[in-house]
Amino acid sequence: MKIYTKTGDKGETGLFDGTRVSKGDPLVDAYGEVDEVNAWLGYARAEGVGAEIAAMLEHLQRDLFALGAMLADPRHRIAVRVEKALLGEADVARLEGWIDTLETGVAPLQRFILAGGTRAGAVLHLARTVCRRAERRVVALGHEAVDPNVLIFLNRLSDLLFVMARAVNARAGVAETEW
């Protein structure tokens, strides 16, 4: 299989149902933002976040492929055929469990904190902001256009990335800068 197909040379791309849409379509923009979050998570893993968080990030990268597939499947047909392309309540609960676990290793928040700390912590803060942008793009599609779990997952993911950044910094002994 070649990496180039030439089917997008005129500014269009294909959705999973075969529909051709502009690469400027809001749906394509939304799953493009999700793809960017995925890339930032890979960068965070490469910066050295520790084995536990690295495993979580890898799982999240797989989740984001599923989320992108859900967005690129407007008629909701792929999930019937490809189980790994589906996110649901159990996946959101997993994120909440990870948040609860990681929060036990950081000081309670008293004030806003400035993004930064270690390189890995700063990258996770950046990933969080990109995740929030992806969430805004999904919201702009309209609630009827996407599975509700997509929006819930993105909302919880940004919370998790914030806590991960704090945990990475705390484990490295780097103090947070309060605002």
Backbone torsions as a table, in degrees:
resi	resn	phi	psi	omega
1	MET	NA	128.3	178.0
2	LYS	-83.8	148.8	179.2
3	ILE	-72.9	-28.1	178.8
4	TYR	-103.3	135.7	-179.1
5	THR	-114.7	-17.9	-178.0
6	LYS	69.9	2.2	-179.0
7	THR	-75.1	-15.3	179.9
8	GLY	-103.1	9.9	-175.1
9	ASP	-65.8	-16.8	-179.8
10	LYS	-107.9	19.9	175.3
11	GLY	83.8	19.3	177.3
12	GLU	-119.1	159.4	175.3
13	THR	-140.2	162.1	-179.1
14	GLY	-102.8	137.7	172.0
15	LEU	-87.8	170.9	-176.6
16	PHE	-62.6	-25.5	-179.6
17	ASP	-87.1	5.0	178.5
18	GLY	93.3	-9.6	178.0
19	THR	-63.2	137.2	174.7
20	ARG	-98.9	130.3	179.5
21	VAL	-134.2	160.3	175.9
22	SER	-64.2	144.2	174.9
23	LYS	-67.8	-10.7	174.7
24	GLY	-91.4	0.1	179.3
25	ASP	-60.6	139.9	179.3
26	PRO	-56.1	-31.8	177.5
27	LEU	-65.2	-44.5	178.9
28	VAL	-65.2	-39.1	176.6
29	ASP	-60.5	-42.8	-178.7
30	ALA	-63.1	-48.8	-178.2
31	TYR	-76.1	-18.9	171.3
32	GLY	-67.4	-38.8	176.3
33	GLU	-64.9	-39.5	177.1
34	VAL	-62.6	-39.9	177.4
35	ASP	-62.6	-38.2	178.2
36	GLU	-65.6	-40.9	175.5
37	VAL	-56.7	-45.4	-179.5
38	ASN	-57.1	-44.5	179.9
39	ALA	-64.0	-40.6	178.0
40	TRP	-64.7	-34.4	176.9
41	LEU	-66.1	-37.9	175.0
42	GLY	-62.7	-40.3	177.4
43	TYR	-63.4	-43.4	178.3
44	ALA	-59.8	-43.6	177.9
45	ARG	-59.6	-40.9	-178.5
46	ALA	-67.9	-23.3	180.0
47	GLU	-80.0	-6.9	177.7
48	GLY	84.7	88.6	-177.6
49	VAL	-108.7	2.1	-175.1
50	GLY	91.8	153.9	-172.6
51	ALA	-61.5	-42.8	-176.6
52	GLU	-62.7	-50.0	-178.0
53	ILE	-71.9	-34.1	176.7
54	ALA	-60.1	-41.8	178.2
55	ALA	-64.6	-40.1	177.3
56	MET	-62.6	-45.2	-178.6
57	LEU	-62.8	-39.9	177.7
58	GLU	-62.5	-42.8	177.7
59	HIS	-61.6	-41.9	178.8
60	LEU	-63.7	-36.8	177.5
61	GLN	-62.0	-40.1	176.7
62	ARG	-65.8	-41.1	176.7
63	ASP	-59.3	-40.9	-178.2
64	LEU	-68.4	-30.6	171.5
65	PHE	-62.8	-42.0	178.1
66	ALA	-63.7	-43.3	-179.8
67	LEU	-63.0	-43.1	176.5
68	GLY	-61.1	-39.8	178.3
69	ALA	-64.5	-39.3	178.2
70	MET	-62.6	-39.8	178.9
71	LEU	-69.5	-35.5	-177.8
72	ALA	-83.3	7.2	-177.7
73	ASP	-122.5	72.0	-173.3
74	PRO	-61.0	-22.9	179.5
75	ARG	-97.7	6.1	174.7
76	HIS	56.2	46.2	-179.2
77	ARG	-99.6	-28.7	-173.7
78	ILE	-68.1	-37.7	-177.3
79	ALA	-60.5	-28.3	178.0
80	VAL	-66.8	-34.8	-177.1
81	ARG	-94.6	-30.2	-172.8
82	VAL	-126.5	97.1	-174.8
83	GLU	-60.4	-33.6	-178.5
84	LYS	-69.7	-8.0	178.7
85	ALA	-96.9	31.4	-178.1
86	LEU	-135.7	133.4	173.8
87	LEU	-119.1	143.5	-179.0
88	GLY	-144.4	-162.1	-176.1
89	GLU	-60.6	-36.8	-180.0
90	ALA	-64.4	-34.0	178.7
91	ASP	-69.4	-39.1	176.0
92	VAL	-64.8	-42.3	179.0
93	ALA	-62.1	-36.9	177.3
94	ARG	-61.0	-44.8	178.7
95	LEU	-61.1	-43.0	179.3
96	GLU	-62.2	-39.2	176.7
97	GLY	-63.4	-41.4	177.6
98	TRP	-64.8	-40.7	177.6
99	ILE	-59.5	-48.9	-178.8
100	ASP	-59.6	-42.2	179.8
101	THR	-64.8	-48.3	-177.4
102	LEU	-68.4	-31.2	-179.6
103	GLU	-66.3	-22.3	179.3
104	THR	-68.5	-18.4	-178.3
105	GLY	-100.9	8.3	178.9
106	VAL	-126.7	154.4	178.8
107	ALA	-67.4	146.8	176.1
108	PRO	-59.3	143.1	178.5
109	LEU	-70.6	129.3	175.9
110	GLN	-110.3	-28.9	-177.4
111	ARG	-145.2	172.7	170.6
112	PHE	-66.0	150.4	176.8
113	ILE	-120.6	152.4	177.1
114	LEU	-83.8	138.3	176.7
115	ALA	-62.9	141.5	178.9
116	GLY	151.8	-142.8	-177.8
117	GLY	93.7	-133.4	177.0
118	THR	-70.6	167.0	176.5
119	ARG	-59.4	-44.5	-179.4
120	ALA	-63.8	-41.2	178.2
121	GLY	-63.1	-42.5	179.2
122	ALA	-64.5	-39.2	178.7
123	VAL	-65.3	-39.6	177.8
124	LEU	-65.7	-37.7	174.6
125	HIS	-62.7	-41.3	178.0
126	LEU	-64.4	-43.2	177.5
127	ALA	-58.4	-37.6	178.1
128	ARG	-61.7	-42.5	-178.7
129	THR	-69.6	-35.7	176.7
130	VAL	-68.1	-36.5	176.5
131	CYS	-63.0	-40.3	177.3
132	ARG	-63.5	-37.6	177.3
133	ARG	-65.5	-42.6	177.1
134	ALA	-60.2	-41.5	178.6
135	GLU	-60.9	-42.5	179.0
136	ARG	-63.8	-38.3	178.7
137	ARG	-65.3	-39.0	178.6
138	VAL	-67.7	-42.7	177.8
139	VAL	-58.7	-40.4	-178.1
140	ALA	-63.9	-21.3	177.7
141	LEU	-69.7	-23.9	-177.3
142	GLY	100.3	140.8	-176.4
143	HIS	-61.6	-29.4	-179.1
144	GLU	-76.3	-14.1	-175.5
145	ALA	-87.3	-16.0	-175.6
146	VAL	-134.2	154.3	174.1
147	ASP	-61.0	132.2	-178.1
148	PRO	-57.5	-28.6	-179.8
149	ASN	-66.0	-25.1	178.3
150	VAL	-63.1	-48.9	-179.0
151	LEU	-66.6	-42.3	179.1
152	ILE	-63.1	-43.8	-179.7
153	PHE	-60.6	-47.3	-179.6
154	LEU	-62.9	-39.9	178.7
155	ASN	-62.0	-46.4	-179.7
156	ARG	-69.3	-35.3	179.4
157	LEU	-61.7	-42.6	179.8
158	SER	-63.4	-37.0	175.1
159	ASP	-62.3	-44.6	179.8
160	LEU	-62.2	-42.8	-179.2
161	LEU	-63.6	-35.7	175.4
162	PHE	-62.1	-47.9	-179.2
163	VAL	-66.8	-37.9	176.8
164	MET	-60.8	-43.8	179.0
165	ALA	-59.7	-44.5	178.7
166	ARG	-63.4	-41.6	-179.1
167	ALA	-66.6	-43.5	179.0
168	VAL	-59.7	-45.1	-179.9
169	ASN	-65.5	-42.5	179.9
170	ALA	-63.4	-43.2	-179.5
171	ARG	-65.7	-26.3	177.9
172	ALA	-87.8	-2.3	180.0
173	GLY	74.9	22.1	-179.7
174	VAL	-98.6	121.2	-178.3
175	ALA	-71.6	147.0	175.7
176	GLU	-80.1	147.2	176.1
177	THR	-98.0	118.8	-179.1
178	GLU	-84.0	153.3	176.7
179	TRP	-99.7	NA	NA
